């Protein structure tokens, strides 16, 4: 058996790997699909969370249970499941308020514990969710989609709240498109995606989304033109440019991951006078069931975000070298 292992800062390898039998409360999962996230690159370079080397990366994955550890109930060998990677402590103030994604001692599969870029993975049964007949490659989208769901809930979208009339998402990468498609699934009539890359905007149009060139006069001239604006780029200058585009009483969602030392300028008077809502969102908060429900209702459009399905040995270059092809969307390891 093999796995991709981070052996030190900036060091990744494909190596033999056998995690052994499952411990109390755990299962041994045969990984069938695992998605690459920019967070994995941050883990490799020790820029995210309390990483631990050596570690097997991968927090977006699904698979088939092949062995049950002592004390596991509710699951059987052969069950098809998706993984919730977050491992909150359950006792800190954030956990006590139900904000497990903000746990002061948060750990995660693929960050502090071995994750999904392996042929097999040991996972606590409490972090497994049945996927039925859903394709594994689709189920592996549940984790990033759950992050999207958490962002929408943080912004007050869904769950009986008022639906925006026109939303704008900066960034036509996989997570931005997943957010845009999710907004449509929640009843937003018009969803525009902004990007500087024309091929990505063309792909967004194929998915039924409107497009705009980020930073263009045509877009920036639409002041107060959107009652919901989200950044999925993590670029501070883009985040700053969101505010004038938000309509009075509207919401700006800080969804992309900016550098920790990045700063932007915002007029507090404008936020006050226009009654703007500036909302942050981090990770997922036990949203995997909600994400799976969205994927089951989807017509296959979200699955089109997977641009690469590769064997494990072909994944290593995507960790070590940033892909230069803008057509690259979600890259997944898929077991034969």
Buried (B, 14 or more C-beta within 10 A) or exposed (E): EBBBBBEEEEEBEBEEBEBEEBBEBBBBBBBBBBBBBBBBBBBBEBBBBEBEEBBBBBBBBBBBBBBBBEEBEEBEEEBBBBBBBBBBEEEBEBBEEEBBBBBEEBBBBBBBBBBBBBBBBBBBBEBBBBBEEBBBBBBBBBBBBBBBBBBBBBBBBBEEEEBBEBBBBBBBBBBBBBBBBBBBBBEBEBBBBBBBBEEBBEBBEEBEBBBBBBBEEEBBEBEEBBBBBBBBBBBBEBBBBBBBBBBEEBBBBBBBBBEEEEEBEBEEEEBEEBEBBBBEBBBBBBBBBBBBBBBEEBEEBBBBBBBBEBEBEEBBEBBEEEBEEBEBBBBBBBBE
